[in-house]
């Protein structure tokens, strides 16, 4: 399944209880919506945003907790910050091969200060891969990872954060802010959303 955060059906919807819209800064939540849809939950970014809002899936208004999808059968298993170390390409590829889901933060404009943008990784090798990019317009979400790689970058250099999920039985419970990685994940999202809120970029 592919979704665009700029789809007019939900682009203007505020994320969580914030005034920031899905179209402006909803890339991670939109990418996550493709995962739960592929795993059998009938939803879309607009409906998932509402579910997260009513099930404690956001902190500080618009900050998505990576563990918020447990109630929909998607278990957050790990977060890796690879801003200063190579991204774990082999581990990411193995996770995909096992049927798990991998999200990656890339640099919207490669080079200089990192401008974080989340995509869902669909295939990956050392040099390139295919991603579901929520920023693209509806019907054009599938792009090459190399779209976001500088000329001298490989995949390990061009991925700055990684989140892993696996499918489990849904519990129906609210996410815990005490889970491993939850606080750190929320912190990373806070930095991301604040960047958008200042209007520095809009992917």
N, C-alpha and C positions, 0 to 999 in steps of 0.2 A: 504494500500500500504506500502511496505517496500523498503527502499533504503539503500545501503551501501556506505559510503564515500570512501571505498577502491575499489569500482567497477572500473575496468580498463578503462571504458568508460569516466570517468571524474576524477579519482583519481589524475592525474598529472596536472589538470587545476588549474591555480592560482586563489585564492579567490579575487574577486574584482580587484583592481589595484595593489595588493601586489604580492610578490613572494612566499607567503605561499600557499601550495596546499590544495585542498579539502581533499585529502587522509591524510594529516598530521593534519589539524585543522578545517575541515569542518563539524564537527558533528552537530552543531546547524542548519546551513543552509540545510544540508542533511535531518535532521529531519523535518524541516519546509517544505521541498519539498513534504514529504509524506502527510502533511496536505492539501496543496493546490491541490494536485492530488486527494485526497479523496473528496475534495469539488468541483471537476469538471473541474479543469484546467489541460490540457494535458501538463505535463512537467516532468522534472527529475532534479537531482542536477546540471548537467551541464548546462541545459537550464535556470534553475532558477537563477543560478549564473550570467549568461549573462544578464538576465532581471534585476536583482538587480543592476548590474554594470551600466546599461544604464538608470535606473530609480532612481538614487540617493539612493539606498538601503544600501550603505556602507559609513562609514566615516573613515577617516584616512587609506584608502586602503582596509582593510579587516574586519572592525568592523561592523557587521550586526546590523542595527537598528531594534528593535523589531516591530516597527510600519511600516516597509517597505512594508508589504504585503497588505496594505489597498487597493491598486489598483487592487489586485487580489481577493478581497472579503473576506479577513481575517483580522478582527479587533483585534488589540492588546488591551486587556482590563485591564491587571494588571501585575505587577511584584512584587514578594515578596522575600526579602532577608531573609533567615532563617538559616544563619550560626550560630547565637547565640540564636535562639528560635526554638521550634519545627515546622516542616513544617505543613501547614494547610491541613492535610490529609482529613478531612471531607469536606472541601471546594473543594479540588481537585476532590474527588469522586463525589460530587454533580455536579461539572462542567462537568465531563465526562458523567454523567447520563443525563444531559441536551443537550448532543450532541456537547459540546464545546471541544476544544483541549487544552491539558496541556503538557507543556514541563518542565522537571526537570533537574537540575544540580546535579550530584552525584559525589562521590569521586572515581576516577578511581582505586586507591588502598586504600581501607578503612583503616582509622587510620592515625595518624600523620598529616602532612601538607596536606590540602585538594588539590587534583589535579582534577580540574573541568572537567567534561565531561557531555555533554548534551544528553538526551534521550527524546523520546516521551512516555508519560505515556498512557497506554491503559486500564489498570484496576488496582485498588488499594484497599487495606484494611490496617488495622493498622500494620500488620506485613510484608506483601509482596505485590507483584503486578506483572503485566506483562508490559514490556516496549519494544519499538522498538529502538534497539541500533545501531546507524549508524556505529559504529566501527567494528561490526561483518562482516564477509565475506558475499557476496551475497547469499541469501537463508537461512541465519542463523541469521537474525537480531532480531528475537523474543526471548527474554530471560526473566528470572525472575529478578525482582528488587533486590532480595536477593543476586544476583551475586555481587552486589556492596554494600552489608551491612556487617559490622563487626558482629561477632557472638552475641554480646550483643546489637546490634542496632535494632530498629524497623524502620518502614518507616519514621516516623516523625523525627527520628534522622539522617537518612541516606540521606535525601534530603536537599540541601543547598541553592538552588534558584529555584523559580517557575515562569513560564510565562504562562499567560492565553490568549486564543484567542476564538473568536466566529465568525461564518459565517455571513457576511452581503453582500449587493450588492456592487460589485466592482465600484470604482470611476474612475479608470484609472489615478489618479493623483500621483505625486511623494510624498514620505513620508516626514513628517515634523520633523525636529530635535527639534521642540518646543513642541511636543505632551507630555502629561503626561508620565513620565517614560523614555522617549527616551534618554535623556542625561545620565541618570543613567544606562540604559541598555547598551548604547554604552561604558560607562566606564567599566562596568563589562566585556564586550567582549574584551576590550583593555587589561585588565589584563590577560584574558584567552589566547588571541592570543600571547601576549608577552611571556607567559610561554612556549608555544609551540615553539616560535621562538628561545628561548634559548636552545631548544633541551632537556628539562628536561623530557618530556614524549611525546608519540605520539598517543594518542587516539583521 
